[in-house]
Amino acid sequence: MAVSLRPARAEEAPALSALCLRSKGHWGYDEVFLEACREELTLSLDELDSVVVAEDGVEVVGLAQVLFEDGDAVLEKLFVDPSAIGCGVGRRLFDWAVEVARSGAATRMVIDADPDAAPIYRAMGAIDAGGVPSASIPGRVLPRLVFVLREG
């Protein structure tokens, strides 16, 4: 699938937040689980300056967000619409995130992944670095992965 990337627009915040929930739902989570994740997956207007969207020429099919924290890049969000999963959109967004992280002088990109998405990040070169508590589901632990950007 040919996609182009561009910065997110303010008026897209509700639709992008809905895309995040649809993408999370792809892993088979029920409505109660998704509702518990809604706040964490809702994009605020303040966040949009760090978000890029992927378009297939007609509609938005994915998004990614990179933040910087304590010298690390953090892949805060990477979501692909279920209709576009398996079409290379996620890889294109991940490559964008790596480029942004490197341009920000980070030596690694930290990824707190959904357990079902962790194998995808591992296939792209990320390595396991422990676990972190979920911000949405008490008692749930997410895999933490690290993608090394440069030695140092």
N, CA, C and O atoms as a GROMACS GRO file, in nm:
protein
  608
    1MET      N    1   0.085  -0.117   0.000
    1MET     CA    2   0.000   0.000   0.000
    1MET      C    3   0.090   0.124   0.000
    1MET      O    4   0.179   0.136   0.084
    2ALA      N    5   0.067   0.213  -0.092
    2ALA     CA    6   0.142   0.339  -0.097
    2ALA      C    7   0.079   0.438   0.001
    2ALA      O    8  -0.040   0.469  -0.007
    3VAL      N    9   0.160   0.487   0.092
    3VAL     CA   10   0.111   0.585   0.188
    3VAL      C   11   0.205   0.705   0.189
    3VAL      O   12   0.324   0.694   0.160
    4SER      N   13   0.148   0.817   0.222
    4SER     CA   14   0.228   0.938   0.244
    4SER      C   15   0.211   0.978   0.390
    4SER      O   16   0.108   0.951   0.452
    5LEU      N   17   0.314   1.043   0.442
    5LEU     CA   18   0.311   1.088   0.580
    5LEU      C   19   0.302   1.240   0.584
    5LEU      O   20   0.358   1.309   0.499
    6ARG      N   21   0.230   1.290   0.683
    6ARG     CA   22   0.218   1.434   0.701
    6ARG      C   23   0.187   1.461   0.848
    6ARG      O   24   0.145   1.371   0.920
    7PRO      N   25   0.209   1.586   0.891
    7PRO     CA   26   0.174   1.619   1.030
    7PRO      C   27   0.023   1.608   1.054
    7PRO      O   28  -0.058   1.633   0.964
    8ALA      N   29  -0.012   1.572   1.175
    8ALA     CA   30  -0.153   1.567   1.213
    8ALA      C   31  -0.209   1.708   1.219
    8ALA      O   32  -0.137   1.804   1.245
    9ARG      N   33  -0.339   1.720   1.194
    9ARG     CA   34  -0.409   1.848   1.199
    9ARG      C   35  -0.501   1.852   1.321
    9ARG      O   36  -0.556   1.750   1.362
   10ALA      N   37  -0.518   1.970   1.377
   10ALA     CA   38  -0.598   1.986   1.499
   10ALA      C   39  -0.738   1.928   1.485
   10ALA      O   40  -0.788   1.863   1.578
   11GLU      N   41  -0.801   1.950   1.372
   11GLU     CA   42  -0.939   1.902   1.356
   11GLU      C   43  -0.948   1.749   1.346
   11GLU      O   44  -1.057   1.693   1.351
   12GLU      N   45  -0.834   1.683   1.334
   12GLU     CA   46  -0.832   1.536   1.323
   12GLU      C   47  -0.825   1.466   1.458
   12GLU      O   48  -0.838   1.344   1.463
   13ALA      N   49  -0.803   1.538   1.565
   13ALA     CA   50  -0.782   1.476   1.696
   13ALA      C   51  -0.889   1.372   1.730
   13ALA      O   52  -0.853   1.261   1.770
   14PRO      N   53  -1.019   1.400   1.716
   14PRO     CA   54  -1.118   1.297   1.750
   14PRO      C   55  -1.109   1.174   1.659
   14PRO      O   56  -1.120   1.061   1.708
   15ALA      N   57  -1.089   1.194   1.530
   15ALA     CA   58  -1.080   1.080   1.437
   15ALA      C   59  -0.953   0.998   1.463
   15ALA      O   60  -0.955   0.876   1.452
   16LEU      N   61  -0.844   1.066   1.497
   16LEU     CA   62  -0.719   0.994   1.525
   16LEU      C   63  -0.731   0.914   1.654
   16LEU      O   64  -0.679   0.803   1.664
   17SER      N   65  -0.798   0.970   1.753
   17SER     CA   66  -0.822   0.898   1.878
   17SER      C   67  -0.906   0.774   1.852
   17SER      O   68  -0.881   0.668   1.910
   18ALA      N   69  -1.007   0.787   1.767
   18ALA     CA   70  -1.092   0.672   1.731
   18ALA      C   71  -1.010   0.566   1.657
   18ALA      O   72  -1.030   0.446   1.678
   19LEU      N   73  -0.917   0.609   1.572
   19LEU     CA   74  -0.830   0.514   1.502
   19LEU      C   75  -0.746   0.436   1.603
   19LEU      O   76  -0.729   0.315   1.589
   20CYS      N   77  -0.694   0.504   1.705
   20CYS     CA   78  -0.615   0.435   1.809
   20CYS      C   79  -0.699   0.325   1.875
   20CYS      O   80  -0.650   0.214   1.894
   21LEU      N   81  -0.822   0.356   1.908
   21LEU     CA   82  -0.909   0.256   1.971
   21LEU      C   83  -0.942   0.141   1.877
   21LEU      O   84  -0.943   0.025   1.918
   22ARG      N   85  -0.969   0.171   1.750
   22ARG     CA   86  -0.996   0.064   1.652
   22ARG      C   87  -0.876  -0.027   1.638
   22ARG      O   88  -0.889  -0.150   1.633
   23SER      N   89  -0.759   0.034   1.632
   23SER     CA   90  -0.637  -0.044   1.618
   23SER      C   91  -0.614  -0.132   1.741
   23SER      O   92  -0.581  -0.250   1.727
   24LYS      N   93  -0.632  -0.078   1.859
   24LYS     CA   94  -0.619  -0.156   1.983
   24LYS      C   95  -0.720  -0.270   1.982
   24LYS      O   96  -0.688  -0.381   2.024
   25GLY      N   97  -0.840  -0.242   1.936
   25GLY     CA   98  -0.946  -0.343   1.929
   25GLY      C   99  -0.913  -0.458   1.836
   25GLY      O  100  -0.970  -0.567   1.849
   26HIS      N  101  -0.824  -0.437   1.743
   26HIS     CA  102  -0.783  -0.542   1.649
   26HIS      C  103  -0.730  -0.665   1.723
   26HIS      O  104  -0.741  -0.777   1.673
   27TRP      N  105  -0.673  -0.645   1.841
   27TRP     CA  106  -0.614  -0.755   1.917
   27TRP      C  107  -0.718  -0.834   1.995
   27TRP      O  108  -0.682  -0.923   2.073
   28GLY      N  109  -0.846  -0.804   1.976
   28GLY     CA  110  -0.953  -0.884   2.036
   28GLY      C  111  -0.997  -0.841   2.175
   28GLY      O  112  -1.066  -0.916   2.243
   29TYR      N  113  -0.958  -0.721   2.217
   29TYR     CA  114  -1.000  -0.674   2.348
   29TYR      C  115  -1.148  -0.640   2.348
   29TYR      O  116  -1.203  -0.596   2.247
   30ASP      N  117  -1.213  -0.662   2.462
   30ASP     CA  118  -1.356  -0.633   2.472
   30ASP      C  119  -1.380  -0.485   2.499
   30ASP      O  120  -1.286  -0.409   2.521
   31GLU      N  121  -1.505  -0.446   2.496
   31GLU     CA  122  -1.543  -0.305   2.512
   31GLU      C  123  -1.502  -0.249   2.649
   31GLU      O  124  -1.465  -0.132   2.659
   32VAL      N  125  -1.509  -0.330   2.753
   32VAL     CA  126  -1.471  -0.284   2.887
   32VAL      C  127  -1.322  -0.248   2.889
   32VAL      O  128  -1.283  -0.144   2.942
   33PHE      N  129  -1.240  -0.335   2.831
   33PHE     CA  130  -1.096  -0.310   2.824
   33PHE      C  131  -1.068  -0.184   2.743
   33PHE      O  132  -0.992  -0.097   2.786
   34LEU      N  133  -1.131  -0.173   2.625
   34LEU     CA  134  -1.108  -0.057   2.539
   34LEU      C  135  -1.151   0.072   2.606
   34LEU      O  136  -1.086   0.175   2.592
   35GLU      N  137  -1.262   0.066   2.679
   35GLU     CA  138  -1.307   0.186   2.750
   35GLU      C  139  -1.206   0.227   2.856
   35GLU      O  140  -1.184   0.346   2.879
   36ALA      N  141  -1.143   0.130   2.922
   36ALA     CA  142  -1.040   0.160   3.021
   36ALA      C  143  -0.917   0.226   2.957
   36ALA      O  144  -0.844   0.299   3.022
   37CYS      N  145  -0.896   0.198   2.829
   37CYS     CA  146  -0.781   0.255   2.756
   37CYS      C  147  -0.813   0.388   2.688
   37CYS      O  148  -0.722   0.456   2.640
   38ARG      N  149  -0.939   0.424   2.683
   38ARG     CA  150  -0.982   0.542   2.605
   38ARG      C  151  -0.903   0.668   2.640
   38ARG      O  152  -0.854   0.737   2.551
   39GLU      N  153  -0.891   0.699   2.767
   39GLU     CA  154  -0.823   0.824   2.806
   39GLU      C  155  -0.677   0.823   2.758
   39GLU      O  156  -0.628   0.923   2.705
   40GLU      N  157  -0.609   0.712   2.778
   40GLU     CA  158  -0.468   0.702   2.738
   40GLU      C  159  -0.451   0.712   2.586
   40GLU      O  160  -0.349   0.761   2.537
   41LEU      N  161  -0.550   0.666   2.511
   41LEU     CA  162  -0.541   0.666   2.365
   41LEU      C  163  -0.603   0.789   2.300
   41LEU      O  164  -0.600   0.801   2.177
   42THR      N  165  -0.657   0.879   2.379
   42THR     CA  166  -0.716   1.001   2.325
   42THR      C  167  -0.609   1.107   2.307
   42THR      O  168  -0.538   1.142   2.401
   43LEU      N  169  -0.599   1.158   2.186
   43LEU     CA  170  -0.500   1.261   2.155
   43LEU      C  171  -0.555   1.399   2.186
   43LEU      O  172  -0.665   1.435   2.143
   44SER      N  173  -0.478   1.476   2.261
   44SER     CA  174  -0.517   1.614   2.289
   44SER      C  175  -0.459   1.705   2.182
   44SER      O  176  -0.367   1.666   2.109
   45LEU      N  177  -0.511   1.824   2.173
   45LEU     CA  178  -0.458   1.921   2.076
   45LEU      C  179  -0.311   1.951   2.103
   45LEU      O  180  -0.234   1.974   2.010
   46ASP      N  181  -0.272   1.951   2.230
   46ASP     CA  182  -0.132   1.979   2.266
   46ASP      C  183  -0.036   1.872   2.216
   46ASP      O  184   0.082   1.901   2.194
   47GLU      N  185  -0.083   1.752   2.197
   47GLU     CA  186   0.002   1.641   2.153
   47GLU      C  187   0.025   1.637   2.002
   47GLU      O  188   0.121   1.577   1.955
   48LEU      N  189  -0.061   1.700   1.927
   48LEU     CA  190  -0.061   1.680   1.782
   48LEU      C  191   0.065   1.728   1.713
   48LEU      O  192   0.094   1.682   1.602
   49ASP      N  193   0.141   1.818   1.774
   49ASP     CA  194   0.264   1.864   1.709
   49ASP      C  195   0.371   1.756   1.703
   49ASP      O  196   0.469   1.771   1.630
   50SER      N  197   0.354   1.645   1.778
   50SER     CA  198   0.449   1.534   1.775
   50SER      C  199   0.392   1.411   1.705
   50SER      O  200   0.448   1.302   1.716
   51VAL      N  201   0.280   1.429   1.633
   51VAL     CA  202   0.212   1.317   1.568
   51VAL      C  203   0.220   1.331   1.417
   51VAL      O  204   0.201   1.440   1.362
   52VAL      N  205   0.248   1.221   1.351
   52VAL     CA  206   0.244   1.214   1.206
   52VAL      C  207   0.134   1.114   1.169
   52VAL      O  208   0.111   1.016   1.240
   53VAL      N  209   0.067   1.140   1.057
   53VAL     CA  210  -0.036   1.048   1.010
   53VAL      C  211   0.007   0.989   0.875
   53VAL      O  212   0.080   1.051   0.798
   54ALA      N  213  -0.042   0.869   0.851
   54ALA     CA  214  -0.020   0.801   0.723
   54ALA      C  215  -0.151   0.803   0.647
   54ALA      O  216  -0.255   0.764   0.700
   55GLU      N  217  -0.146   0.848   0.523
   55GLU     CA  218  -0.265   0.851   0.436
   55GLU      C  219  -0.243   0.759   0.317
   55GLU      O  220  -0.131   0.748   0.265
   56ASP      N  221  -0.348   0.694   0.274
   56ASP     CA  222  -0.339   0.606   0.158
   56ASP      C  223  -0.386   0.674   0.029
   56ASP      O  224  -0.411   0.608  -0.071
   57GLY      N  225  -0.398   0.806   0.034
   57GLY     CA  226  -0.448   0.881  -0.081
   57GLY      C  227  -0.594   0.920  -0.065
   57GLY      O  228  -0.642   1.012  -0.131
   58VAL      N  229  -0.663   0.849   0.022
   58VAL     CA  230  -0.805   0.875   0.045
   58VAL      C  231  -0.832   0.908   0.192
   58VAL      O  232  -0.903   1.004   0.224
   59GLU      N  233  -0.775   0.827   0.279
   59GLU     CA  234  -0.803   0.844   0.421
   59GLU      C  235  -0.680   0.817   0.506
   59GLU      O  236  -0.580   0.762   0.460
   60VAL      N  237  -0.689   0.857   0.632
   60VAL     CA  238  -0.582   0.831   0.728
   60VAL      C  239  -0.590   0.684   0.768
   60VAL      O  240  -0.696   0.634   0.806
   61VAL      N  241  -0.476   0.615   0.758
   61VAL     CA  242  -0.471   0.472   0.789
   61VAL      C  243  -0.375   0.439   0.903
   61VAL      O  244  -0.358   0.323   0.938
   62GLY      N  245  -0.313   0.542   0.960
   62GLY     CA  246  -0.223   0.516   1.072
   62GLY      C  247  -0.168   0.644   1.130
   62GLY      O  248  -0.184   0.752   1.073
   63LEU      N  249  -0.103   0.631   1.245
   63LEU     CA  250  -0.040   0.746   1.309
   63LEU      C  251   0.073   0.698   1.398
   63LEU      O  252   0.076   0.584   1.443
   64ALA      N  253   0.165   0.789   1.422
   64ALA     CA  254   0.274   0.762   1.516
   64ALA      C  255   0.307   0.890   1.590
   64ALA      O  256   0.287   1.001   1.540
   65GLN      N  257   0.360   0.872   1.711
   65GLN     CA  258   0.399   0.986   1.795
   65GLN      C  259   0.530   0.953   1.864
   65GLN      O  260   0.542   0.848   1.927
   66VAL      N  261   0.626   1.042   1.853
   66VAL     CA  262   0.754   1.028   1.921
   66VAL      C  263   0.772   1.146   2.015
   66VAL      O  264   0.754   1.261   1.976
   67LEU      N  265   0.808   1.116   2.139
   67LEU     CA  266   0.839   1.217   2.239
   67LEU      C  267   0.983   1.195   2.286
   67LEU      O  268   1.042   1.090   2.259
   68PHE      N  269   1.037   1.292   2.354
   68PHE     CA  270   1.172   1.280   2.408
   68PHE      C  271   1.166   1.296   2.558
   68PHE      O  272   1.100   1.387   2.609
   69GLU      N  273   1.236   1.206   2.629
   69GLU     CA  274   1.231   1.205   2.775
   69GLU      C  275   1.364   1.154   2.830
   69GLU      O  276   1.406   1.043   2.798
   70ASP      N  277   1.429   1.234   2.910
   70ASP     CA  278   1.555   1.195   2.974
   70ASP      C  279   1.660   1.143   2.875
   70ASP      O  280   1.730   1.046   2.903
   71GLY      N  281   1.670   1.208   2.759
   71GLY     CA  282   1.769   1.170   2.658
   71GLY      C  283   1.728   1.057   2.567
   71GLY      O  284   1.799   1.026   2.471
   72ASP      N  285   1.615   0.994   2.596
   72ASP     CA  286   1.564   0.886   2.511
   72ASP      C  287   1.453   0.937   2.422
   72ASP      O  288   1.382   1.031   2.457
   73ALA      N  289   1.439   0.874   2.308
   73ALA     CA  290   1.317   0.892   2.228
   73ALA      C  291   1.217   0.789   2.282
   73ALA      O  292   1.256   0.679   2.322
   74VAL      N  293   1.090   0.824   2.282
   74VAL     CA  294   0.985   0.734   2.327
   74VAL      C  295   0.882   0.722   2.216
   74VAL      O  296   0.823   0.821   2.173
   75LEU      N  297   0.862   0.600   2.169
   75LEU     CA  298   0.755   0.576   2.072
   75LEU      C  299   0.626   0.570   2.151
   75LEU      O  300   0.584   0.464   2.198
   76GLU      N  301   0.562   0.685   2.165
   76GLU     CA  302   0.444   0.698   2.251
   76GLU      C  303   0.323   0.629   2.190
   76GLU      O  304   0.246   0.562   2.261
   77LYS      N  305   0.306   0.645   2.060
   77LYS     CA  306   0.193   0.581   1.991
   77LYS      C  307   0.236   0.538   1.852
   77LYS      O  308   0.311   0.608   1.784
   78LEU      N  309   0.188   0.422   1.810
   78LEU     CA  310   0.196   0.378   1.672
   78LEU      C  311   0.076   0.289   1.651
   78LEU      O  312   0.070   0.178   1.704
   79PHE      N  313  -0.019   0.338   1.574
   79PHE     CA  314  -0.143   0.265   1.551
   79PHE      C  315  -0.175   0.264   1.402
   79PHE      O  316  -0.158   0.364   1.332
   80VAL      N  317  -0.222   0.150   1.356
   80VAL     CA  318  -0.262   0.132   1.216
   80VAL      C  319  -0.407   0.089   1.213
   80VAL      O  320  -0.448   0.002   1.291
   81ASP      N  321  -0.486   0.149   1.124
   81ASP     CA  322  -0.624   0.110   1.110
   81ASP      C  323  -0.629  -0.038   1.073
   81ASP      O  324  -0.550  -0.084   0.990
   82PRO      N  325  -0.721  -0.115   1.133
   82PRO     CA  326  -0.727  -0.258   1.102
   82PRO      C  327  -0.736  -0.289   0.952
   82PRO      O  328  -0.686  -0.393   0.908
   83SER      N  329  -0.797  -0.202   0.875
   83SER     CA  330  -0.808  -0.226   0.730
   83SER      C  331  -0.673  -0.221   0.660
   83SER      O  332  -0.660  -0.270   0.548
   84ALA      N  333  -0.572  -0.162   0.725
   84ALA     CA  334  -0.441  -0.145   0.663
   84ALA      C  335  -0.331  -0.227   0.731
   84ALA      O  336  -0.215  -0.219   0.692
   85ILE      N  337  -0.367  -0.307   0.831
   85ILE     CA  338  -0.267  -0.390   0.898
   85ILE      C  339  -0.216  -0.494   0.799
   85ILE      O  340  -0.293  -0.558   0.728
   86GLY      N  341  -0.084  -0.510   0.798
   86GLY     CA  342  -0.020  -0.606   0.708
   86GLY      C  343   0.013  -0.550   0.571
   86GLY      O  344   0.057  -0.622   0.482
   87CYS      N  345  -0.008  -0.418   0.554
   87CYS     CA  346   0.016  -0.355   0.424
   87CYS      C  347   0.140  -0.265   0.423
   87CYS      O  348   0.162  -0.192   0.326
   88GLY      N  349   0.221  -0.269   0.528
   88GLY     CA  350   0.343  -0.190   0.532
   88GLY      C  351   0.330  -0.054   0.598
   88GLY      O  352   0.428   0.019   0.608
   89VAL      N  353   0.210  -0.019   0.642
   89VAL     CA  354   0.188   0.112   0.704
   89VAL      C  355   0.263   0.122   0.835
   89VAL      O  356   0.329   0.223   0.862
   90GLY      N  357   0.255   0.019   0.918
   90GLY     CA  358   0.325   0.020   1.045
   90GLY      C  359   0.475   0.032   1.027
   90GLY      O  360   0.541   0.104   1.102
   91ARG      N  361   0.529  -0.038   0.929
   91ARG     CA  362   0.673  -0.030   0.903
   91ARG      C  363   0.712   0.110   0.860
   91ARG      O  364   0.815   0.163   0.903
   92ARG      N  365   0.629   0.172   0.776
   92ARG     CA  366   0.659   0.309   0.731
   92ARG      C  367   0.657   0.406   0.848
   92ARG      O  368   0.742   0.494   0.858
   93LEU      N  369   0.560   0.390   0.938
   93LEU     CA  370   0.551   0.476   1.055
   93LEU      C  371   0.668   0.450   1.151
   93LEU      O  372   0.722   0.543   1.210
   94PHE      N  373   0.707   0.324   1.166
   94PHE     CA  374   0.820   0.292   1.253
   94PHE      C  375   0.949   0.354   1.198
   94PHE      O  376   1.029   0.408   1.273
   95ASP      N  377   0.969   0.345   1.068
   95ASP     CA  378   1.087   0.406   1.006
   95ASP      C  379   1.089   0.557   1.028
   95ASP      O  380   1.195   0.615   1.053
   96TRP      N  381   0.972   0.621   1.019
   96TRP     CA  382   0.962   0.764   1.048
   96TRP      C  383   1.003   0.792   1.192
   96TRP      O  384   1.079   0.885   1.220
   97ALA      N  385   0.953   0.709   1.285
   97ALA     CA  386   0.984   0.728   1.426
   97ALA      C  387   1.134   0.716   1.451
   97ALA      O  388   1.190   0.794   1.528
   98VAL      N  389   1.199   0.619   1.387
   98VAL     CA  390   1.344   0.602   1.402
   98VAL      C  391   1.416   0.726   1.350
   98VAL      O  392   1.510   0.774   1.413
   99GLU      N  393   1.374   0.777   1.237
   99GLU     CA  394   1.435   0.897   1.180
   99GLU      C  395   1.421   1.017   1.274
   99GLU      O  396   1.517   1.090   1.296
  100VAL      N  397   1.302   1.036   1.329
  100VAL     CA  398   1.278   1.147   1.423
  100VAL      C  399   1.364   1.129   1.548
  100VAL      O  400   1.424   1.224   1.598
  101ALA      N  401   1.368   1.006   1.598
  101ALA     CA  402   1.447   0.978   1.719
  101ALA      C  403   1.595   1.007   1.696
  101ALA      O  404   1.661   1.067   1.782
  102ARG      N  405   1.646   0.966   1.582
  102ARG     CA  406   1.788   0.992   1.551
  102ARG      C  407   1.813   1.141   1.534
  102ARG      O  408   1.916   1.192   1.578
  103SER      N  409   1.720   1.211   1.472
  103SER     CA  410   1.740   1.355   1.452
  103SER      C  411   1.736   1.430   1.584
  103SER      O  412   1.788   1.541   1.593
  104GLY      N  413   1.674   1.372   1.685
  104GLY     CA  414   1.670   1.432   1.817
  104GLY      C  415   1.788   1.394   1.904
  104GLY      O  416   1.791   1.424   2.023
  105ALA      N  417   1.886   1.326   1.844
  105ALA     CA  418   2.011   1.289   1.910
  105ALA      C  419   1.995   1.182   2.017
  105ALA      O  420   2.084   1.165   2.101
  106ALA      N  421   1.885   1.110   2.016
  106ALA     CA  422   1.868   1.000   2.111
  106ALA      C  423   1.956   0.882   2.068
  106ALA      O  424   1.982   0.865   1.949
  107THR      N  425   1.999   0.804   2.164
  107THR     CA  426   2.076   0.684   2.131
  107THR      C  427   1.988   0.560   2.129
  107THR      O  428   2.029   0.455   2.079
  108ARG      N  429   1.866   0.572   2.183
  108ARG     CA  430   1.773   0.460   2.181
  108ARG      C  431   1.629   0.512   2.180
  108ARG      O  432   1.601   0.624   2.221
  109MET      N  433   1.541   0.426   2.130
  109MET     CA  434   1.399   0.457   2.131
  109MET      C  435   1.330   0.352   2.219
  109MET      O  436   1.343   0.232   2.196
  110VAL      N  437   1.258   0.400   2.319
  110VAL     CA  438   1.190   0.314   2.414
  110VAL      C  439   1.046   0.291   2.365
  110VAL      O  440   0.978   0.384   2.322
  111ILE      N  441   1.003   0.165   2.374
  111ILE     CA  442   0.869   0.128   2.328
  111ILE      C  443   0.802   0.046   2.438
  111ILE      O  444   0.846  -0.064   2.468
  112ASP      N  445   0.697   0.099   2.496
  112ASP     CA  446   0.614   0.022   2.589
  112ASP      C  447   0.499  -0.033   2.506
  112ASP      O  448   0.404   0.038   2.473
  113ALA      N  449   0.509  -0.160   2.472
  113ALA     CA  450   0.423  -0.219   2.368
  113ALA      C  451   0.306  -0.297   2.424
  113ALA      O  452   0.312  -0.351   2.534
  114ASP      N  453   0.201  -0.302   2.345
  114ASP     CA  454   0.096  -0.398   2.371
  114ASP      C  455   0.160  -0.537   2.356
  114ASP      O  456   0.240  -0.557   2.266
  115PRO      N  457   0.125  -0.632   2.443
  115PRO     CA  458   0.187  -0.764   2.431
  115PRO      C  459   0.171  -0.828   2.293
  115PRO      O  460   0.260  -0.901   2.248
  116ASP      N  461   0.060  -0.802   2.226
  116ASP     CA  462   0.039  -0.859   2.092
  116ASP      C  463   0.124  -0.789   1.986
  116ASP      O  464   0.154  -0.849   1.883
  117ALA      N  465   0.161  -0.663   2.009
  117ALA     CA  466   0.241  -0.589   1.912
  117ALA      C  467   0.391  -0.608   1.935
  117ALA      O  468   0.471  -0.580   1.845
  118ALA      N  469   0.430  -0.653   2.052
  118ALA     CA  470   0.572  -0.667   2.084
  118ALA      C  471   0.648  -0.752   1.981
  118ALA      O  472   0.760  -0.714   1.944
  119PRO      N  473   0.593  -0.864   1.932
  119PRO     CA  474   0.667  -0.942   1.832
  119PRO      C  475   0.696  -0.864   1.703
  119PRO      O  476   0.796  -0.888   1.637
  120ILE      N  477   0.608  -0.772   1.670
  120ILE     CA  478   0.629  -0.690   1.550
  120ILE      C  479   0.749  -0.598   1.570
  120ILE      O  480   0.832  -0.584   1.481
  121TYR      N  481   0.757  -0.536   1.687
  121TYR     CA  482   0.871  -0.450   1.717
  121TYR      C  483   1.001  -0.530   1.725
  121TYR      O  484   1.106  -0.484   1.681
  122ARG      N  485   0.993  -0.649   1.781
  122ARG     CA  486   1.112  -0.735   1.785
  122ARG      C  487   1.159  -0.768   1.644
  122ARG      O  488   1.279  -0.768   1.616
  123ALA      N  489   1.065  -0.795   1.555
  123ALA     CA  490   1.101  -0.827   1.416
  123ALA      C  491   1.168  -0.708   1.347
  123ALA      O  492   1.242  -0.726   1.251
  124MET      N  493   1.141  -0.587   1.395
  124MET     CA  494   1.203  -0.467   1.338
  124MET      C  495   1.334  -0.431   1.408
  124MET      O  496   1.396  -0.330   1.376
  125GLY      N  497   1.376  -0.515   1.504
  125GLY     CA  498   1.506  -0.495   1.567
  125GLY      C  499   1.505  -0.450   1.711
  125GLY      O  500   1.611  -0.433   1.770
  126ALA      N  501   1.387  -0.429   1.769
  126ALA     CA  502   1.382  -0.389   1.910
  126ALA      C  503   1.414  -0.509   1.998
  126ALA      O  504   1.387  -0.624   1.962
  127ILE      N  505   1.472  -0.481   2.115
  127ILE     CA  506   1.508  -0.588   2.208
  127ILE      C  507   1.434  -0.567   2.341
  127ILE      O  508   1.399  -0.455   2.377
  128ASP      N  509   1.412  -0.676   2.411
  128ASP     CA  510   1.341  -0.670   2.538
  128ASP      C  511   1.423  -0.599   2.644
  128ASP      O  512   1.545  -0.616   2.653
  129ALA      N  513   1.354  -0.519   2.725
  129ALA     CA  514   1.420  -0.444   2.832
  129ALA      C  515   1.332  -0.441   2.957
  129ALA      O  516   1.330  -0.341   3.029
  130GLY      N  517   1.260  -0.549   2.984
  130GLY     CA  518   1.179  -0.557   3.104
  130GLY      C  519   1.032  -0.530   3.079
  130GLY      O  520   0.981  -0.551   2.969
  131GLY      N  521   0.965  -0.485   3.184
  131GLY     CA  522   0.823  -0.456   3.175
  131GLY      C  523   0.789  -0.331   3.252
  131GLY      O  524   0.865  -0.287   3.339
  132VAL      N  525   0.674  -0.272   3.220
  132VAL     CA  526   0.627  -0.152   3.287
  132VAL      C  527   0.478  -0.164   3.314
  132VAL      O  528   0.406  -0.230   3.238
  133PRO      N  529   0.430  -0.102   3.421
  133PRO     CA  530   0.287  -0.108   3.449
  133PRO      C  531   0.206  -0.034   3.342
  133PRO      O  532   0.249   0.070   3.293
  134SER      N  533   0.093  -0.088   3.308
  134SER     CA  534   0.001  -0.022   3.216
  134SER      C  535  -0.053   0.104   3.282
  134SER      O  536  -0.083   0.104   3.401
  135ALA      N  537  -0.066   0.211   3.204
  135ALA     CA  538  -0.125   0.335   3.256
  135ALA      C  539  -0.277   0.326   3.260
  135ALA      O  540  -0.343   0.411   3.321
  136SER      N  541  -0.335   0.224   3.195
  136SER     CA  542  -0.480   0.213   3.184
  136SER      C  543  -0.541   0.100   3.265
  136SER      O  544  -0.653   0.113   3.315
  137ILE      N  545  -0.470  -0.010   3.279
  137ILE     CA  546  -0.525  -0.130   3.341
  137ILE      C  547  -0.442  -0.166   3.464
  137ILE      O  548  -0.330  -0.216   3.451
  138PRO      N  549  -0.495  -0.142   3.585
  138PRO     CA  550  -0.420  -0.175   3.707
  138PRO      C  551  -0.380  -0.323   3.710
  138PRO      O  552  -0.461  -0.411   3.680
  139GLY      N  553  -0.254  -0.348   3.745
  139GLY     CA  554  -0.204  -0.485   3.755
  139GLY      C  555  -0.152  -0.543   3.625
  139GLY      O  556  -0.090  -0.649   3.627
  140ARG      N  557  -0.176  -0.477   3.514
  140ARG     CA  558  -0.128  -0.525   3.384
  140ARG      C  559   0.014  -0.474   3.361
  140ARG      O  560   0.043  -0.358   3.389
  141VAL      N  561   0.100  -0.561   3.311
  141VAL     CA  562   0.238  -0.523   3.281
  141VAL      C  563   0.260  -0.533   3.130
  141VAL      O  564   0.225  -0.633   3.067
  142LEU      N  565   0.317  -0.428   3.074
  142LEU     CA  566   0.345  -0.424   2.931
  142LEU      C  567   0.493  -0.451   2.906
  142LEU      O  568   0.578  -0.413   2.987
  143PRO      N  569   0.524  -0.518   2.795
  143PRO     CA  570   0.666  -0.535   2.763
  143PRO      C  571   0.729  -0.402   2.725
  143PRO      O  572   0.674  -0.325   2.647
  144ARG      N  573   0.847  -0.377   2.782
  144ARG     CA  574   0.926  -0.261   2.742
  144ARG      C  575   1.034  -0.312   2.646
  144ARG      O  576   1.106  -0.408   2.676
  145LEU      N  577   1.041  -0.246   2.531
  145LEU     CA  578   1.141  -0.279   2.431
  145LEU      C  579   1.227  -0.157   2.404
  145LEU      O  580   1.186  -0.044   2.429
  146VAL      N  581   1.345  -0.181   2.355
  146VAL     CA  582   1.436  -0.072   2.319
  146VAL      C  583   1.489  -0.098   2.178
  146VAL      O  584   1.533  -0.208   2.145
  147PHE      N  585   1.485   0.006   2.098
  147PHE     CA  586   1.545   0.001   1.965
  147PHE      C  587   1.670   0.089   1.971
  147PHE      O  588   1.660   0.209   1.993
  148VAL      N  589   1.787   0.028   1.952
  148VAL     CA  590   1.912   0.100   1.960
  148VAL      C  591   1.929   0.182   1.831
  148VAL      O  592   1.926   0.128   1.721
  149LEU      N  593   1.946   0.312   1.847
  149LEU     CA  594   1.959   0.404   1.734
  149LEU      C  595   2.104   0.425   1.693
  149LEU      O  596   2.135   0.439   1.575
  150ARG      N  597   2.191   0.428   1.793
  150ARG     CA  598   2.334   0.441   1.771
  150ARG      C  599   2.405   0.398   1.897
  150ARG      O  600   2.351   0.412   2.007
  151GLU      N  601   2.522   0.348   1.882
  151GLU     CA  602   2.600   0.307   2.000
  151GLU      C  603   2.646   0.432   2.074
  151GLU      O  604   2.685   0.531   2.012
  152GLY      N  605   2.642   0.426   2.203
  152GLY     CA  606   2.688   0.543   2.278
  152GLY      C  607   2.628   0.544   2.408
  152GLY      O  608   2.654   0.635   2.487
   0.00000   0.00000   0.00000
